Amino acid sequence: MKANKLFSIVPFVALLAYGGYSEFASSEEVSTPVENAESNQIFSIGERVPEIVGRTPSGDTLRLSDLRGKVVYIDFWASWCGPCKATMPQAVAAYDKYNKSQFANGENGFTIFSVSLDRNISSWKKGIEDLDQKWPNHVSDLRGWRSNIAALYQINAIPTGFLIDGEGKLISQHLHVGRLEYELEKLKR
């Protein structure tokens, strides 16, 4: 009798396991930015993005709007994120190459506004230093995935970013840092 019950449960468990896997696999496919760029649109191109107000590592308040006049890459990352660490040299290279450049609708150069999803301030500060993030614009609410800023921008994967012009208007969203230089070259005067 026990064997019969086991055999009647096994197909059910297998079906559940397959369904869970296929749903997971499907969600992985959906999150591919190239295939579904339109479905990932949160804001409209040319629309002003929401204000970000956060605390710097030293405890000061920093606003995204403080950077008006510059083209800004809003970079969502965390010190514990392997892909963030792997791509950070590209962000540093873009900053070094373009921070003094002039752009259409961004005459005051280019900068990066880093939004960390860290929960520990020491790890966050160490990540900034270890990854050579030399730009001065770093904020975090130290709430990890429960970050109010991440919720505002509907962040569900990192690294990801948004490129805005000198007026705070969206140029590109869910922009991988690997495409950042390409986008900046198109805007350069």
Buried (B, 14 or more C-beta within 10 A) or exposed (E): EEEEEEEEEEEEEEEEEEEEEEEEEEEEEEBEBEEEEEEBEBBEEEEBBEEBBBBEBEEEEBBBEEBBBBBBBBBBBBBBBEBBBEBBEBBBEBBEBBBEBBBEBBEBBBBBBBBBBBBBBEBBBEBBEEBEBEBEBBBBBBBBEEBEBBEBBEBEEBBBBBBBBBEBBBBBBBBBBEBBBEBBEEBBE
